[in-house]
Amino acid sequence: MSTTLTAYTLFTRTIAANVPEPSGDATVEAEVTYWRETIRTISTVEELTSDERLYAFATTAFGFTEEDAPLPVLAQLAFEGGASDLGSYVNAEYDTRLEEMVRQFAFNEFGLSSARDPFFIGNIEQRYRAAVNQNPLLQTDTTVVRGRAEQEADYFRTRIGGIDSPDELLADFQLYQYSLTAFGLESYASNPFQIRQVLAEGAGDSTDLAVVLGDPKLEAFTRAFGFDSADGPNVTEAQFAESIITRNQRATGTIESLSREGETDQSVYFRENIGKISSAEDLLADRRLYTYVMTAFDLSGAIDQPGIIRKVLEEGTADEDDFTNRLPDPRYRAMAKVLAFAEFGLRNVQDPGVVDQIVDRYERVQREIDAGRDNPAVELAAYFDRKAETVTEWIQVLADSRLRSVTFTALGIPQEFNVLGTSKLIEELEARYDIADFQNPERREAFIERYAVLNDVATGFSTGATSGSVAGLFQPALNGASVENLYSLVIQL
């Protein structure tokens, strides 16, 4: 078996092989680099919208051109108002691109957490590359199965722009049926009078029928068409027809999603089925989907606690008194924020961009698990590398058993120190290492290498031929040494 350092190095090379190749366009690569380095540093919404490069990157990623991107001041208004309130600016101004951007950043609902999330940052980078056509494999466009589905889409595309009222929509049964199917509302097809009332009233008031019925799909349906708007319905908007067609094709399975090369069968199943659920309860009922999501958010150990997970997903995290916010484990909050059932209903799980984020999480976690089958220390090192860049306080390390294990080993802290109180442990950690170095890729890599070497020595690992390894070079001096002495030797690396 290889040393931990050798196996971990092989793992990082494998991960790097799955990162999109640079486009070769110096301008694009410069913007990607600026995005990666700067988005984590913003402390307010205004800093994003007032930074021309950051703002242009974000709007391009969500399908805006330089000519039609919203004014920064209006985007700031949209970000600050959020997308969970039906009366917010972004829900009143129908533009699926703006709504999606506001919802994914979720500044109003979750603060700046998205701007600190490596998976979110990477997803926006992929969207940007796709938008500027630098890598066709990353395009989120889809291939529609030809035949009846295409004919229905063409009919909808050519007719919907001429509809001026709920009555006209209901008078064309094909348009009516197609629209209901797009939102998973087929069961309402035989009750056109109720649908007419829903569309006529809208969903901006607590007394509106769509809100009273408590069906988020009905609310999304009436908000999308906007027949109650004083400015007229949304059916004439350039993006409207295509957004409904995409919804319909995803709901009926007549859309061929382009999975990325090398994705697991589990990821393919997830992509094909997550958009079909109608509630958090549905997610828990599908064991494959449920296991997939729990794995993606490092919660495999909690799979047999569906009651807790249901409460986490249904309550959300927007209110500081929510159950999830009272849990000490941040992994539950991360999952609740990305799925956002409480805040956005089904919109996130039906959003290809959010689905990509979850798939990226799962694929990375699965690779870590696979890498640790022969040597669990490799999985710990990979986990640390993924998580440490978001760590800013030692309490976060102490609260995560895996981060804690790697850190204690790398810093030569004996396990006996676990009996110390939290404040004493934090003092010890602060005296030994500057936590800000976790944000520096090179220093973080050196920290992990130190862990790999010390772990092998402390566990008595030997390949029988380690003369060429770092551990082999130090082995003569390390025999019988204490953990702290091992640390003092290896820190010289």
Contacts in CASP RR format, 6 or more apart in sequence:
PFRMAT RR
TARGET T0000
AUTHOR 0000-0000-0000
METHOD contacts of the structure
MODEL  1
MSTTLTAYTLFTRTIAANVPEPSGDATVEAEVTYWRETIRTISTVEELTS
DERLYAFATTAFGFTEEDAPLPVLAQLAFEGGASDLGSYVNAEYDTRLEE
MVRQFAFNEFGLSSARDPFFIGNIEQRYRAAVNQNPLLQTDTTVVRGRAE
QEADYFRTRIGGIDSPDELLADFQLYQYSLTAFGLESYASNPFQIRQVLA
EGAGDSTDLAVVLGDPKLEAFTRAFGFDSADGPNVTEAQFAESIITRNQR
ATGTIESLSREGETDQSVYFRENIGKISSAEDLLADRRLYTYVMTAFDLS
GAIDQPGIIRKVLEEGTADEDDFTNRLPDPRYRAMAKVLAFAEFGLRNVQ
DPGVVDQIVDRYERVQREIDAGRDNPAVELAAYFDRKAETVTEWIQVLAD
SRLRSVTFTALGIPQEFNVLGTSKLIEELEARYDIADFQNPERREAFIER
YAVLNDVATGFSTGATSGSVAGLFQPALNGASVENLYSLVIQL
1 7 0 8 1.000
1 374 0 8 1.000
1 375 0 8 1.000
1 463 0 8 1.000
2 10 0 8 1.000
2 375 0 8 1.000
2 463 0 8 1.000
3 452 0 8 1.000
3 456 0 8 1.000
3 461 0 8 1.000
3 463 0 8 1.000
3 466 0 8 1.000
3 469 0 8 1.000
3 470 0 8 1.000
3 471 0 8 1.000
4 375 0 8 1.000
4 377 0 8 1.000
4 378 0 8 1.000
4 381 0 8 1.000
4 452 0 8 1.000
4 453 0 8 1.000
4 455 0 8 1.000
4 456 0 8 1.000
4 461 0 8 1.000
5 449 0 8 1.000
5 452 0 8 1.000
5 453 0 8 1.000
5 456 0 8 1.000
5 469 0 8 1.000
5 470 0 8 1.000
5 471 0 8 1.000
6 469 0 8 1.000
7 371 0 8 1.000
7 372 0 8 1.000
7 374 0 8 1.000
7 375 0 8 1.000
7 378 0 8 1.000
8 371 0 8 1.000
8 377 0 8 1.000
8 378 0 8 1.000
8 381 0 8 1.000
8 382 0 8 1.000
8 448 0 8 1.000
8 452 0 8 1.000
11 367 0 8 1.000
11 368 0 8 1.000
11 371 0 8 1.000
11 378 0 8 1.000
11 381 0 8 1.000
11 382 0 8 1.000
12 382 0 8 1.000
12 385 0 8 1.000
14 367 0 8 1.000
14 371 0 8 1.000
15 364 0 8 1.000
15 367 0 8 1.000
15 382 0 8 1.000
18 363 0 8 1.000
20 126 0 8 1.000
20 129 0 8 1.000
20 135 0 8 1.000
20 137 0 8 1.000
20 138 0 8 1.000
21 135 0 8 1.000
22 29 0 8 1.000
23 29 0 8 1.000
23 129 0 8 1.000
23 134 0 8 1.000
23 135 0 8 1.000
24 134 0 8 1.000
25 134 0 8 1.000
28 129 0 8 1.000
28 132 0 8 1.000
28 134 0 8 1.000
31 53 0 8 1.000
31 56 0 8 1.000
31 57 0 8 1.000
31 128 0 8 1.000
32 125 0 8 1.000
32 128 0 8 1.000
32 129 0 8 1.000
34 53 0 8 1.000
34 54 0 8 1.000
34 57 0 8 1.000
35 53 0 8 1.000
35 54 0 8 1.000
35 57 0 8 1.000
35 121 0 8 1.000
35 124 0 8 1.000
35 125 0 8 1.000
35 128 0 8 1.000
36 121 0 8 1.000
36 122 0 8 1.000
36 125 0 8 1.000
38 51 0 8 1.000
38 53 0 8 1.000
38 54 0 8 1.000
39 48 0 8 1.000
39 54 0 8 1.000
39 115 0 8 1.000
39 121 0 8 1.000
39 124 0 8 1.000
40 115 0 8 1.000
40 116 0 8 1.000
40 121 0 8 1.000
42 48 0 8 1.000
42 51 0 8 1.000
42 54 0 8 1.000
42 112 0 8 1.000
42 115 0 8 1.000
43 112 0 8 1.000
45 76 0 8 1.000
45 79 0 8 1.000
45 80 0 8 1.000
45 107 0 8 1.000
46 76 0 8 1.000
47 54 0 8 1.000
48 54 0 8 1.000
48 55 0 8 1.000
48 58 0 8 1.000
48 79 0 8 1.000
48 105 0 8 1.000
48 115 0 8 1.000
49 55 0 8 1.000
49 72 0 8 1.000
49 73 0 8 1.000
49 75 0 8 1.000
49 76 0 8 1.000
49 79 0 8 1.000
50 72 0 8 1.000
55 69 0 8 1.000
55 72 0 8 1.000
55 75 0 8 1.000
56 66 0 8 1.000
56 69 0 8 1.000
57 124 0 8 1.000
57 128 0 8 1.000
58 101 0 8 1.000
58 105 0 8 1.000
58 124 0 8 1.000
59 69 0 8 1.000
59 70 0 8 1.000
59 75 0 8 1.000
59 101 0 8 1.000
60 128 0 8 1.000
60 131 0 8 1.000
60 132 0 8 1.000
61 101 0 8 1.000
61 124 0 8 1.000
61 125 0 8 1.000
61 127 0 8 1.000
61 128 0 8 1.000
61 131 0 8 1.000
62 97 0 8 1.000
62 98 0 8 1.000
62 100 0 8 1.000
62 101 0 8 1.000
62 127 0 8 1.000
63 97 0 8 1.000
63 131 0 8 1.000
64 70 0 8 1.000
64 97 0 8 1.000
69 75 0 8 1.000
70 78 0 8 1.000
70 95 0 8 1.000
70 98 0 8 1.000
74 89 0 8 1.000
75 98 0 8 1.000
77 89 0 8 1.000
78 88 0 8 1.000
78 89 0 8 1.000
78 90 0 8 1.000
78 93 0 8 1.000
78 98 0 8 1.000
78 102 0 8 1.000
79 102 0 8 1.000
79 105 0 8 1.000
79 107 0 8 1.000
79 108 0 8 1.000
80 107 0 8 1.000
80 108 0 8 1.000
81 88 0 8 1.000
81 89 0 8 1.000
81 90 0 8 1.000
81 102 0 8 1.000
81 108 0 8 1.000
82 88 0 8 1.000
82 89 0 8 1.000
82 90 0 8 1.000
82 102 0 8 1.000
82 103 0 8 1.000
82 106 0 8 1.000
82 107 0 8 1.000
82 108 0 8 1.000
82 109 0 8 1.000
83 90 0 8 1.000
83 91 0 8 1.000
83 99 0 8 1.000
83 102 0 8 1.000
83 103 0 8 1.000
83 106 0 8 1.000
83 108 0 8 1.000
83 109 0 8 1.000
83 343 0 8 1.000
83 344 0 8 1.000
83 347 0 8 1.000
84 108 0 8 1.000
84 109 0 8 1.000
84 318 0 8 1.000
84 343 0 8 1.000
84 344 0 8 1.000
85 91 0 8 1.000
86 203 0 8 1.000
86 204 0 8 1.000
86 211 0 8 1.000
86 219 0 8 1.000
86 223 0 8 1.000
87 204 0 8 1.000
88 108 0 8 1.000
90 98 0 8 1.000
90 99 0 8 1.000
90 102 0 8 1.000
91 99 0 8 1.000
91 223 0 8 1.000
92 229 0 8 1.000
94 224 0 8 1.000
94 226 0 8 1.000
94 229 0 8 1.000
94 234 0 8 1.000
94 237 0 8 1.000
94 240 0 8 1.000
95 237 0 8 1.000
95 239 0 8 1.000
96 239 0 8 1.000
96 240 0 8 1.000
96 243 0 8 1.000
97 239 0 8 1.000
100 351 0 8 1.000
100 353 0 8 1.000
102 108 0 8 1.000
103 340 0 8 1.000
103 344 0 8 1.000
103 347 0 8 1.000
103 348 0 8 1.000
103 351 0 8 1.000
104 114 0 8 1.000
104 120 0 8 1.000
104 351 0 8 1.000
104 353 0 8 1.000
104 354 0 8 1.000
105 114 0 8 1.000
105 115 0 8 1.000
106 113 0 8 1.000
106 114 0 8 1.000
106 337 0 8 1.000
106 340 0 8 1.000
106 343 0 8 1.000
107 114 0 8 1.000
109 318 0 8 1.000
109 337 0 8 1.000
109 340 0 8 1.000
109 343 0 8 1.000
110 317 0 8 1.000
110 318 0 8 1.000
110 337 0 8 1.000
113 337 0 8 1.000
114 120 0 8 1.000
114 337 0 8 1.000
115 121 0 8 1.000
116 390 0 8 1.000
117 334 0 8 1.000
117 390 0 8 1.000
118 386 0 8 1.000
118 389 0 8 1.000
118 390 0 8 1.000
119 357 0 8 1.000
119 360 0 8 1.000
119 361 0 8 1.000
120 357 0 8 1.000
122 360 0 8 1.000
123 353 0 8 1.000
123 356 0 8 1.000
123 357 0 8 1.000
123 360 0 8 1.000
126 138 0 8 1.000
126 356 0 8 1.000
127 140 0 8 1.000
127 353 0 8 1.000
129 135 0 8 1.000
129 138 0 8 1.000
130 138 0 8 1.000
130 139 0 8 1.000
130 140 0 8 1.000
133 139 0 8 1.000
137 258 0 8 1.000
137 260 0 8 1.000
137 261 0 8 1.000
139 258 0 8 1.000
140 258 0 8 1.000
140 352 0 8 1.000
140 353 0 8 1.000
140 356 0 8 1.000
141 258 0 8 1.000
142 246 0 8 1.000
142 249 0 8 1.000
142 255 0 8 1.000
142 256 0 8 1.000
142 257 0 8 1.000
142 258 0 8 1.000
143 255 0 8 1.000
143 256 0 8 1.000
143 258 0 8 1.000
144 150 0 8 1.000
144 153 0 8 1.000
144 249 0 8 1.000
144 254 0 8 1.000
144 255 0 8 1.000
144 256 0 8 1.000
145 254 0 8 1.000
145 255 0 8 1.000
145 256 0 8 1.000
149 249 0 8 1.000
149 252 0 8 1.000
149 254 0 8 1.000
152 174 0 8 1.000
152 178 0 8 1.000
152 248 0 8 1.000
153 245 0 8 1.000
153 248 0 8 1.000
153 249 0 8 1.000
155 174 0 8 1.000
155 175 0 8 1.000
155 178 0 8 1.000
156 174 0 8 1.000
156 175 0 8 1.000
156 178 0 8 1.000
156 179 0 8 1.000
156 241 0 8 1.000
156 244 0 8 1.000
156 245 0 8 1.000
156 248 0 8 1.000
157 241 0 8 1.000
157 242 0 8 1.000
157 245 0 8 1.000
159 172 0 8 1.000
159 175 0 8 1.000
160 175 0 8 1.000
160 235 0 8 1.000
160 240 0 8 1.000
160 241 0 8 1.000
160 244 0 8 1.000
161 235 0 8 1.000
161 236 0 8 1.000
161 240 0 8 1.000
161 241 0 8 1.000
162 168 0 8 1.000
162 235 0 8 1.000
162 236 0 8 1.000
163 169 0 8 1.000
163 172 0 8 1.000
163 175 0 8 1.000
163 233 0 8 1.000
163 235 0 8 1.000
164 233 0 8 1.000
165 227 0 8 1.000
165 233 0 8 1.000
166 195 0 8 1.000
166 196 0 8 1.000
166 199 0 8 1.000
166 200 0 8 1.000
166 225 0 8 1.000
166 227 0 8 1.000
167 196 0 8 1.000
169 175 0 8 1.000
169 176 0 8 1.000
169 179 0 8 1.000
169 199 0 8 1.000
169 225 0 8 1.000
170 176 0 8 1.000
170 192 0 8 1.000
170 195 0 8 1.000
170 196 0 8 1.000
176 189 0 8 1.000
176 192 0 8 1.000
176 195 0 8 1.000
177 186 0 8 1.000
177 189 0 8 1.000
178 244 0 8 1.000
178 248 0 8 1.000
179 221 0 8 1.000
179 225 0 8 1.000
179 244 0 8 1.000
180 186 0 8 1.000
180 188 0 8 1.000
180 189 0 8 1.000
180 195 0 8 1.000
180 221 0 8 1.000
181 248 0 8 1.000
181 251 0 8 1.000
181 252 0 8 1.000
182 244 0 8 1.000
182 245 0 8 1.000
182 247 0 8 1.000
182 248 0 8 1.000
182 251 0 8 1.000
183 217 0 8 1.000
183 218 0 8 1.000
183 220 0 8 1.000
183 221 0 8 1.000
183 224 0 8 1.000
183 247 0 8 1.000
183 251 0 8 1.000
184 217 0 8 1.000
184 251 0 8 1.000
184 278 0 8 1.000
185 195 0 8 1.000
185 217 0 8 1.000
185 218 0 8 1.000
185 221 0 8 1.000
188 194 0 8 1.000
188 195 0 8 1.000
188 218 0 8 1.000
194 209 0 8 1.000
197 209 0 8 1.000
198 208 0 8 1.000
198 209 0 8 1.000
198 210 0 8 1.000
198 213 0 8 1.000
198 218 0 8 1.000
198 221 0 8 1.000
198 222 0 8 1.000
199 221 0 8 1.000
199 222 0 8 1.000
199 225 0 8 1.000
199 226 0 8 1.000
199 227 0 8 1.000
199 228 0 8 1.000
200 227 0 8 1.000
200 228 0 8 1.000
201 208 0 8 1.000
201 209 0 8 1.000
201 210 0 8 1.000
201 222 0 8 1.000
201 228 0 8 1.000
202 208 0 8 1.000
202 210 0 8 1.000
202 222 0 8 1.000
202 223 0 8 1.000
202 226 0 8 1.000
202 227 0 8 1.000
202 228 0 8 1.000
203 210 0 8 1.000
203 211 0 8 1.000
203 218 0 8 1.000
203 219 0 8 1.000
203 222 0 8 1.000
203 223 0 8 1.000
204 211 0 8 1.000
204 228 0 8 1.000
205 211 0 8 1.000
206 212 0 8 1.000
208 222 0 8 1.000
210 218 0 8 1.000
210 219 0 8 1.000
210 221 0 8 1.000
210 222 0 8 1.000
211 219 0 8 1.000
216 345 0 8 1.000
216 346 0 8 1.000
217 278 0 8 1.000
217 346 0 8 1.000
220 345 0 8 1.000
220 346 0 8 1.000
220 347 0 8 1.000
222 228 0 8 1.000
224 234 0 8 1.000
224 240 0 8 1.000
224 243 0 8 1.000
224 244 0 8 1.000
225 233 0 8 1.000
225 234 0 8 1.000
225 235 0 8 1.000
226 232 0 8 1.000
226 233 0 8 1.000
226 234 0 8 1.000
227 233 0 8 1.000
234 240 0 8 1.000
235 241 0 8 1.000
246 255 0 8 1.000
247 350 0 8 1.000
248 254 0 8 1.000
249 255 0 8 1.000
250 275 0 8 1.000
250 350 0 8 1.000
251 275 0 8 1.000
251 276 0 8 1.000
253 272 0 8 1.000
257 271 0 8 1.000
257 272 0 8 1.000
259 267 0 8 1.000
259 268 0 8 1.000
259 271 0 8 1.000
260 359 0 8 1.000
263 359 0 8 1.000
263 363 0 8 1.000
264 362 0 8 1.000
264 363 0 8 1.000
264 366 0 8 1.000
266 288 0 8 1.000
266 292 0 8 1.000
266 362 0 8 1.000
266 366 0 8 1.000
267 292 0 8 1.000
267 359 0 8 1.000
267 362 0 8 1.000
267 363 0 8 1.000
269 288 0 8 1.000
269 289 0 8 1.000
269 292 0 8 1.000
270 288 0 8 1.000
270 289 0 8 1.000
270 292 0 8 1.000
270 355 0 8 1.000
270 358 0 8 1.000
270 359 0 8 1.000
270 362 0 8 1.000
271 355 0 8 1.000
271 359 0 8 1.000
273 286 0 8 1.000
273 288 0 8 1.000
273 289 0 8 1.000
274 283 0 8 1.000
274 289 0 8 1.000
274 349 0 8 1.000
274 355 0 8 1.000
274 358 0 8 1.000
275 346 0 8 1.000
275 349 0 8 1.000
275 350 0 8 1.000
275 355 0 8 1.000
277 283 0 8 1.000
277 286 0 8 1.000
277 289 0 8 1.000
277 346 0 8 1.000
277 349 0 8 1.000
278 346 0 8 1.000
279 341 0 8 1.000
279 346 0 8 1.000
280 310 0 8 1.000
280 313 0 8 1.000
280 314 0 8 1.000
280 339 0 8 1.000
280 341 0 8 1.000
281 310 0 8 1.000
283 289 0 8 1.000
283 290 0 8 1.000
283 293 0 8 1.000
283 313 0 8 1.000
283 339 0 8 1.000
283 349 0 8 1.000
284 290 0 8 1.000
284 306 0 8 1.000
284 309 0 8 1.000
284 310 0 8 1.000
290 303 0 8 1.000
290 306 0 8 1.000
290 309 0 8 1.000
291 300 0 8 1.000
291 303 0 8 1.000
292 358 0 8 1.000
292 362 0 8 1.000
293 335 0 8 1.000
293 339 0 8 1.000
293 358 0 8 1.000
294 300 0 8 1.000
294 301 0 8 1.000
294 302 0 8 1.000
294 303 0 8 1.000
294 309 0 8 1.000
294 335 0 8 1.000
295 362 0 8 1.000
295 365 0 8 1.000
295 366 0 8 1.000
296 335 0 8 1.000
296 358 0 8 1.000
296 359 0 8 1.000
296 361 0 8 1.000
296 362 0 8 1.000
296 365 0 8 1.000
297 331 0 8 1.000
297 334 0 8 1.000
297 335 0 8 1.000
297 338 0 8 1.000
297 361 0 8 1.000
298 331 0 8 1.000
298 365 0 8 1.000
298 383 0 8 1.000
299 309 0 8 1.000
299 331 0 8 1.000
299 332 0 8 1.000
299 335 0 8 1.000
302 308 0 8 1.000
302 309 0 8 1.000
311 323 0 8 1.000
311 324 0 8 1.000
312 323 0 8 1.000
312 324 0 8 1.000
312 327 0 8 1.000
312 332 0 8 1.000
312 335 0 8 1.000
312 336 0 8 1.000
313 335 0 8 1.000
313 336 0 8 1.000
313 339 0 8 1.000
313 341 0 8 1.000
313 342 0 8 1.000
314 341 0 8 1.000
314 342 0 8 1.000
315 322 0 8 1.000
315 323 0 8 1.000
315 324 0 8 1.000
315 336 0 8 1.000
315 342 0 8 1.000
316 322 0 8 1.000
316 324 0 8 1.000
316 336 0 8 1.000
316 337 0 8 1.000
316 340 0 8 1.000
316 341 0 8 1.000
316 342 0 8 1.000
316 343 0 8 1.000
317 324 0 8 1.000
317 325 0 8 1.000
317 333 0 8 1.000
317 336 0 8 1.000
317 337 0 8 1.000
317 342 0 8 1.000
318 342 0 8 1.000
318 343 0 8 1.000
319 325 0 8 1.000
322 342 0 8 1.000
324 332 0 8 1.000
324 333 0 8 1.000
324 336 0 8 1.000
325 333 0 8 1.000
327 333 0 8 1.000
328 399 0 8 1.000
329 399 0 8 1.000
330 396 0 8 1.000
330 399 0 8 1.000
336 342 0 8 1.000
338 348 0 8 1.000
338 354 0 8 1.000
338 357 0 8 1.000
338 358 0 8 1.000
339 348 0 8 1.000
339 349 0 8 1.000
340 347 0 8 1.000
340 348 0 8 1.000
341 348 0 8 1.000
341 349 0 8 1.000
348 354 0 8 1.000
349 355 0 8 1.000
364 386 0 8 1.000
367 382 0 8 1.000
368 379 0 8 1.000
368 382 0 8 1.000
368 383 0 8 1.000
368 386 0 8 1.000
369 379 0 8 1.000
371 378 0 8 1.000
371 379 0 8 1.000
371 382 0 8 1.000
372 378 0 8 1.000
372 379 0 8 1.000
372 382 0 8 1.000
377 451 0 8 1.000
377 452 0 8 1.000
377 455 0 8 1.000
377 456 0 8 1.000
377 459 0 8 1.000
380 402 0 8 1.000
380 405 0 8 1.000
380 406 0 8 1.000
380 451 0 8 1.000
381 406 0 8 1.000
381 448 0 8 1.000
381 451 0 8 1.000
381 452 0 8 1.000
383 402 0 8 1.000
383 403 0 8 1.000
383 406 0 8 1.000
384 402 0 8 1.000
384 403 0 8 1.000
384 406 0 8 1.000
384 407 0 8 1.000
384 448 0 8 1.000
384 451 0 8 1.000
385 444 0 8 1.000
385 445 0 8 1.000
385 448 0 8 1.000
387 400 0 8 1.000
387 402 0 8 1.000
387 403 0 8 1.000
388 403 0 8 1.000
388 438 0 8 1.000
388 444 0 8 1.000
388 447 0 8 1.000
389 438 0 8 1.000
389 439 0 8 1.000
389 441 0 8 1.000
389 444 0 8 1.000
391 397 0 8 1.000
391 403 0 8 1.000
391 435 0 8 1.000
391 438 0 8 1.000
392 435 0 8 1.000
392 436 0 8 1.000
393 435 0 8 1.000
394 425 0 8 1.000
394 426 0 8 1.000
394 429 0 8 1.000
394 430 0 8 1.000
394 435 0 8 1.000
395 422 0 8 1.000
395 426 0 8 1.000
396 403 0 8 1.000
397 403 0 8 1.000
397 404 0 8 1.000
397 407 0 8 1.000
397 429 0 8 1.000
397 435 0 8 1.000
398 404 0 8 1.000
398 422 0 8 1.000
398 425 0 8 1.000
398 426 0 8 1.000
406 448 0 8 1.000
406 451 0 8 1.000
407 413 0 8 1.000
407 429 0 8 1.000
408 414 0 8 1.000
408 415 0 8 1.000
408 417 0 8 1.000
409 451 0 8 1.000
409 454 0 8 1.000
409 455 0 8 1.000
409 458 0 8 1.000
409 483 0 8 1.000
410 447 0 8 1.000
410 448 0 8 1.000
410 450 0 8 1.000
410 451 0 8 1.000
410 454 0 8 1.000
410 487 0 8 1.000
411 429 0 8 1.000
411 432 0 8 1.000
411 433 0 8 1.000
411 487 0 8 1.000
412 432 0 8 1.000
412 454 0 8 1.000
412 483 0 8 1.000
412 484 0 8 1.000
412 486 0 8 1.000
412 487 0 8 1.000
413 428 0 8 1.000
413 429 0 8 1.000
413 432 0 8 1.000
413 483 0 8 1.000
414 482 0 8 1.000
414 483 0 8 1.000
414 484 0 8 1.000
417 425 0 8 1.000
417 428 0 8 1.000
418 425 0 8 1.000
420 428 0 8 1.000
429 435 0 8 1.000
433 447 0 8 1.000
437 443 0 8 1.000
437 444 0 8 1.000
437 447 0 8 1.000
438 444 0 8 1.000
438 447 0 8 1.000
446 493 0 8 1.000
449 470 0 8 1.000
449 493 0 8 1.000
450 487 0 8 1.000
450 490 0 8 1.000
450 491 0 8 1.000
450 493 0 8 1.000
453 470 0 8 1.000
453 471 0 8 1.000
453 474 0 8 1.000
453 490 0 8 1.000
453 493 0 8 1.000
454 483 0 8 1.000
454 486 0 8 1.000
454 487 0 8 1.000
454 490 0 8 1.000
455 461 0 8 1.000
456 462 0 8 1.000
456 471 0 8 1.000
457 471 0 8 1.000
457 474 0 8 1.000
457 475 0 8 1.000
457 478 0 8 1.000
457 486 0 8 1.000
458 483 0 8 1.000
458 486 0 8 1.000
461 471 0 8 1.000
462 475 0 8 1.000
463 469 0 8 1.000
466 472 0 8 1.000
466 475 0 8 1.000
467 473 0 8 1.000
470 490 0 8 1.000
470 493 0 8 1.000
471 478 0 8 1.000
474 489 0 8 1.000
474 490 0 8 1.000
477 489 0 8 1.000
478 486 0 8 1.000
478 489 0 8 1.000
481 489 0 8 1.000
END
